[in-house]
Amino acid sequence: MKTLSEKISLLNEATLQCLAEAKEGNVIESFTQVGLEIFAADYGFAWMHSNITNDLELKYKTPGIPFEPLKPREHGSAMEVMKTKKPLLIEA
C-alpha cells in the first residue's frame, strides 16, 4: 500500500505530464490510471460531458474490462456530484 505522500506524488507527476498534453482523452486516461494505482483497483472508467451535446460520453475504460460501463443515472449520486461540483460522502 502506498503512503499518502506517494499518492500525492503520483498525482503531481500526472499533472506535470499533462500540462503540455493537447488531447483531452490522454489527460483523462492518465488521471484514471493514476486513480487506479492509488486505489489499487483492477479496472476503471471515466465519463465526461460532451462539449457539443452536453451529454455524458465514456471517455476512458481500462482495456479488457469485464463489462460495458453503464451511463450514470440522471438523478443518481454521480450526477448530483457532477452538477453541484461538490464531493458526496456516503456513510454506511
Residue pairs with C-beta under 8 A, 6 or more apart in sequence:
1 40
2 10
2 37
2 38
7 38
10 34
10 37
10 38
11 34
11 38
13 34
14 30
14 31
14 34
17 30
18 26
18 27
18 30
18 31
21 27
21 30
24 48
24 59
25 59
25 60
28 46
28 48
28 59
28 60
29 60
31 46
32 44
32 45
32 46
32 60
32 62
33 44
35 41
35 44
36 42
36 43
36 44
36 62
42 62
43 61
43 62
43 64
43 65
43 66
44 60
44 61
44 62
45 58
45 60
45 61
45 62
45 65
45 69
46 58
46 59
46 60
46 61
47 56
47 57
47 58
47 59
47 69
47 71
47 72
47 78
48 56
48 57
48 59
49 55
49 56
49 57
49 82
50 56
50 57
56 71
56 72
58 69
58 71
61 69
72 78
72 79
72 82
73 79
77 88
77 90
80 88
81 87
81 88
